[in-house]
Amino acid sequence: MSPRSILFLIAICSVGVSGISTYFSVRRIAEPEWWIICTTVVFSMLIFWWYWLDSESRSYRRSALLSMAIVAIALFAVPYYVLRSRAKGERLRALKKLVGFVGILVLASAFGGSVVGWLG
């Protein structure tokens, strides 16, 4: 599987998780703790999987500290990794792609929530 495939999978999961969370909200049901834990673990695993595949494809040496940070604080560790793993001429473009992907995730979540909201 390629890093791009993992990003697609993360976007699809965002649609599903948002839809299910909206279902709970529309029905006025508190989200079960197991659901929150499971979705957190799944997203952490997917992000780490992307990081592992991307670093392998770029022959980037992963440190144990950065690997832990990718799982624990992905919001800060992923941009750091993207900037460190790209050549000087590619960094700005890679950062723009990252911001664009975050925008796609926001739209995917809004779509998943909206569909369930309209149906529910």
Secondary structure, 3 states (H helix, E strand, C coil): CCHHHHHHHHHHHHHHHHHHHHHHHHCCCCCCHHHHHHHHHHHHHHHHHHHHHHHHHCCCCCCHHHHHHHHHCHHHHHHHHHHHHCCCCCHHHHHHHHHHHHHHHHHHHHHHHHHHHHHC
